[in-house]
Amino acid sequence: MTLRRELQVLIDSAPVSAIQWRVIICCFLVVMMDGFDTAAIGFIAPDIRQHWQLTAADLAPLFGAGLLGLTAGALLCGPLSDRFGRKRVIEYCVLFFGVLSFASAFAPDLHTLIILRFLTGLGLGGAMPNTITMTSEFLPARRRAALVTLMFCGFTLGSAAGGIFSALLVSLIGWHGILIVGGVLPVVLAVALFFVLPESPRWQVRRGADSRLVAATLSRITGESYHGVTFYLNEPPPSRNSAAALFAGRTGLITLMLWTAFFMSLLIVYLLSSWMPTLLNHRGIDLQHASWITAAFQVGGTFGALLLGGLMDRYNPFRVLAASYLLGALCIVMIGLSENALWMMALAIFGTGIGVSGSQVGMNALSATLYPTQCRATGVSWANAAGRCGAIVGSLAGGLMMMTNIAFNTLFLVIAVPALIAALMLILLNRAAAPARSALPAAAPVSE
């Protein structure tokens, strides 16, 4: 007689263990490296421009190449993770973008640097969504949203560290030195990950791995012995193609609505992050004050992510995020109405950070719950790729909107529309995903 146990029930019944915290910390460091790279390239751009005597327009392909690489990396590495494992893809992606960032420091000209930034983006775009999948699959459902959002705050911390580090040291070690540091750190992290990051037990069960491997990991989570136990997942049978599974039946509708929400959300995040200091400076606010006001967006995003993660574990996560995006839309409108009151504008931007940037982190956690194990990495990665397309549109739209000389308050009325669309998608997602959630039968230990 072989005892069969449902894997997620065992994880849900145990407290969060040391090995689960190890996974959270490892993934936190991975997204921190991503945030460092994202922020650093913006701060070293003026030094690159001076080094090669470039115009501002010459730098546009440099930023665009990174975003395109992020999009392509997410599209490519999601299916690879579902096939070859979360651990392996994360490790090789981190090693890849570390090596390419290091190589970027020695680029002889702008065109070579653009190519290297695209390749660096491939690694970054592949690693980040898979950290969400990995963390989600290790955690109990009751604390999943809060801990996944906590892990993803590494991106914000990395962005802050990259900005501060670059601003302080670029005059001493130049843009070459910043890229070298941004390459060495991920390589060191990748080597460490090979030894300390375990594989997802859910992926192992889905791929038919030896039960003894799964039992070894699970014993470290629950503290119990599973000698002679086999494990199963309370999920539909896998299809042959993880990408095709994203569009099978009702899941296809869920995928399209999720992509729309990601697109709209990251459109706002990148539009405000890229153009807010320039926009405020254009309205007569000095760059120092403009930078501090814009920083409230990132601070609000971190605060919002932690707050929303806890609320998503206690209440309906779709409704929590829909309400948050509505708050974000209101605060965006308030930015346009507070043109002559800087303290009110900073408060409105802080609220926008909570409502939009914080919700985007929550969306990352939510997306991992909408797909079965067989296509989870593909689903999360491709949703992030759809969001990166929105980021590209947002980065371009800011410049176009400024060129039209549209009124300040009208500009932010327009920017609020994507937040409203994202809220609508969450409301519709709640309805579309409800039958799938209610259809899951209660799992219990089974003997055969």
N, C-alpha and C positions, 0 to 999 in steps of 0.2 A: 504494500500500500504506500503510495506516494502522497505526501501532504502538499496541497497546492494553496498558495496564499496570494492574495491580490496585493501588488506592490504598493500602490498609493495609500491603501488603507493602513499598511504597516508604517509608512512614513508619516501619515497624518496622526497616528496614535502616539507618536513619540515626541518628546521635547526636541527643540533645535539643539543639535549636538556640535561637538568641536569640529568634526569633518565638514558639516554643513557651513559653519562659520568660515572654515578654511576656503571653501568654494566661493563664498560671498567675498572674502578678502581678495582672493586671486582675481575674480572677475572685476572687482572694484579697481584693482591696479591696472587691469587691461584697459578699462574705459577711461581711467585717469590718464594713461599714456595717449589715448585718442584725444582727450580734451586738451592736453598739453600741446600736441601737434597742431590742433585746430587753431588755438589761440596764438601760438608762437609765430605761425606763418604771417598772421596779420601784423604783428609787431615788428617783424624783421623786414617786411615788404619795403618800407622807406629806405632801409640800408641796402637792399638789393637794387632798388631803383637808382640810388646814388652810385653804387658800385659799377653798374653797366650804363649809366647815363640814360635811363629809360624815362618815358612819359607815364603818366598815370594809366593811360589806355593800354600801354604795353603790359601792365600787370594783370589786366582782366583775364587773359587766358591762363595765367598762373593759378588764380583762384578757381576759375572754372574747371581746370584740369583736375584739381583735387576733388571737387564735388562730383564730377563725372566718374572719377575713380571710385569714390565711395558708393555711388549708385551701382556701378558694374560689379564691385566686390560683393555687395549685398545680394545681387541677383545670382552671382556665380557660386558663392560659398554656402548659401542656404541649402540647396540640394546636395552639395558635397558633405555637409554636416549630417544630413539625414541618412546619407549612405555610409560615410566612413567614421562618423562619431564626432561628438561635440569637442571632446578633449583634443583630438588630433588637429582639427581645423583651427581651433583657437590658437593652439601652440604655433602652428606653422604660419598663420596669419600675422601673429605678433612678431615672430622672427622675420617674416618677409618685410613688414613695414619698417621694422627697425633697421634692417640692412639697407633698404632703399632710402630711408631718411638719412642714414650715414653717407650713402653714395651721393645724395643730393648736395651735400656740403662741398663736393669737389666738381660740381657741374661747371664746364668751361664757358657756357653761354646760356642765355635765357631759354632757347628752344630745348636744350638738353634738360634743363631744370624743369620745364613744363612736362616733359615726358616722364621724368623721375617722380614728379608730384602726382601724376596720374597713377603710376605704379604703386606709389606709397598709399594712395587712396584705395587701391584694390585691397591691400592688406587691412587697412583701417575699416573699410566697409564690410569686410568679411568677419572681422573679429567681434565688433561691437554687438550686432544682433545675436550672435551665438552666445555671448555672455548672458543675455537675457534668457535664452532658451535653457542654457546650462543651469543657471541659478533657479529658474522656475521649476525645473524637473527634480531638483534636490530638496525642495522645501515643502513643508506641510501646507495644505490649502488655507488653513486658518490664518497663516502669517505670510502668505506668499506675496501679496501686493505690497505690504509695508517693507518687507526685506528686499524685494526686487528693486523698489524705488530707492531704498537706502543704498543698495549696491550701485545704482546708476547715478547717484549723486557724485560718484567718483569723476564723472565727466565734468561737472561744474567745478569741482575742486581742482581737477587737472587744468581746466581752462584758466582758472584764477592763477594757478601756479605758473602755467606757461606764460601768461601775460606779465606777471610780476617779474619772473626770472628773465624774460626777454627784455623787458623795459630796463631792468637794472644792469644787465650784463652785455647787451648788444653793443654798447659803446666800448667795452673792454675786449670781448672775444669775437665780435662781428657776427654777421648772419651765418657764416660758416660754422663758428663755434656752437651756436644755438642748435643748428641742425645735427651736428655731431653728438651733442648731449641728447637730443631727441631721437638719435639712432642707437646710441649705446644703451640707454636705459631699457628700451623694449627688448633688445637682444639679451641683456642680463635677465630680464623678467621671463623671456621665453625659455631660457635654460632652466630657470627655477620651476616653471610650470611643468616641464617634462617630468620632474620628480615629485611635485607636491599636489598637482591637480588630478583628482580622480575622474574616471569616466562616468557619465550619467547612467545610473542603474536602469532608468526607464528605457533609454536607447538600447542598452544591453539586452533587456528582456524582449524588446520589439525585434531586435536583430537575431534572436535565438542564441545568445551567448551562453557559455557554460554556467549553469546555475550556481556553481561554487564561486565564480567571480562575483555574481550579483549578491550572493549570501555574505561574502567577505565585506563588501561595501555596506550592505544593509546592517550587518552586525555592528559596524562602527557608528551607524546612525542611531540604532535603537538599543544597543547594548545587549541584545539577545542572540542566541545561537540558532542557526537555521540549517543544521546538518540534515541532509536528505530532503530538503524542501525545494520544490520548484515554484516559480513565480509566474504570474500572468498579469495582464493589464485589462482593465474593464473598458475596452475600446473596441470599435468596429475592426474587422479584419483589414490588414493593410492592402492597399492597391499596389500595383507594380511601379507607379510613378508618383513621387511626392509632389511634383508640380501639378500634375493632373488632379490630384486629390484636393487641391485648393479650390477647384471649380466644380467639384462633384456635388450635384443636388443643391440643397440649401446652403452648403458651404460656399458655393460660388457667389451667392448674394452677399453673404457675410464678408467674403474677401473684398468685393468691390466697394462696399460701404466702409470697410476698414481702411482701404487704400485712399478713399476720398478724404476720410478724417485725417489720416497721416499727411496727405498732400496739403490740406488747408492749414493744419497746425504748424508744420515746419515752414510753410510759406511765410507765415506771420513771424515765427521765431527768427528766421534768417533775414527777413526784410528789416525788422526792428534792430537786430544785432548789427547788421551791416550798415544801415543808413541813419539810425537815430542820431549819433553824434554829429554827422554831417548836416542832417536836417535841422537840428537845434542850432548849430553854428550858423547855418544859413538864415535863421530867424533872429540872429543878433546875440545869441548866447555864446559866451567864450568857450573854447574847447575844454578847459578844465572843468567848468560846471557841467558842460554837456556830457563829459565822460562820467562824472559822478552820478548824474541823473540816469544815464543809460545803465550804469552798474546796478542800479536798483532793480532792473529787469532780471539780471542773473541771481541776485540775492532773493528776490521774490520767487524765482523758479525753484531754487533749492528749498526754501521754506514751504512752498506749495507742494513739492514732490513728497516731502516727509509727511505733511499734513494729509494730503490726499491718499497716500499709501495706507495710512491707518484707517481712514474713512472707508476706503474701498474694501478692506477686510471686514468691516463691521456692517456696511450697508451695501445696497445694490451698486456695484462698481460703475455700471453704465449710467445710472442716474447721477451718481457723484460726479463723474467726468462731464456729463452734459451740463449740469449746474455750474461746474467750474468754467467751462467754455463760455457760458452765458455771462458769468462774472467777468471773464476776460474781455468779451465784446463790450460790455458796459464800461469797463476801465479804459479800453482803447478809445471809445468816444470821449471819455472824460479827459484824455490827453489833449485832444483837439480843442476842448473847451477851456483848458487851463493854461493857455498860451502865456498869459501875463502873470501867472502865479507859479513860480518855480517849485515851491514846496508842494503845492497841489499836483503839479505835473509829476514830480518825483513819486508822490503817493500813488497816482494813477498808474505810473509805469511799474511800480512795485506790485500793484494789484494785477496788472497785465501779466507780470511774471508768474504770479500765483496761478492765475486763471488759464494761461496758455502754455507757458514753458513748463510749469508744474504738471499740467494735464498731459503734456507730451510724454513726460516720464511715466505717468500713470498709464498712458496708452501702450507704452512698451510692455509694461507688466500685464496689462489686459490682453494684448495680442497673443501672448503665450498660452492663455487659457482657452482660446477659441479654436485651437487645432489639436488633433490627436498627435501622439508621439511620432508617428511615421512621417508627418509633414510639418511638424511644429517649427523646426529650424527654417525650412523653406518659407513657411507662412510669415514668421517674424521678420526674416531677412527681406522678403519681397515687399512687405509692408513698409519697412524702412527705406527700401529703394524707391517706392512710390513717394515717400516723404522727402527723399533727397531731390526728386524731380520738383516737388513743391519748393524746396530750398533754392534750387536754381532759378525758378520763376520768381521767387521772392527777392533774390539778390538782384535780378535784372529789373524787376518791376519798380523797386525803389528809385533807381536812377531815372527810369522813364516817367514816373509820376512827378519827380522833381523838375524834369524838363518841361512839363506842361504848365508849371506855375499854378497848380491847383491850390485853392485856399487851404490854410492849415487845418481848420476844423473839418472841411469836406474831405481832405486826405484821410483823416482818421476814421471818418464815417465809412469810407471805402474799405479801409483795412479791417474794420470790424466785421464785414460781411463774411470772410472766410471762417471767423470764429463762430458765427451763427450757423454756418453750414456744418462745421465740425460737431456742434451741439446737436443739430438735427440728425446727423449720422449716428451719434451715440444713442439717441432715442430710438431710431429705427433698428439699430443693432441689438438693443435690448429685446425688442420684439422678435427679431429674426433668430437670435441665439437661444431664446427661451425654450422652444421645443427640443432643441438638441440637449440642453442642460437637464430638462425634466425627463428626457428619455433614458438617461443613464440609470440603470438599475442599481440598487444597493448591493455593494460587494461584501462578501463574507468568505471566511475560510472554507475551502471545499476539500473533501477527501475523495480519492478514487482508488 
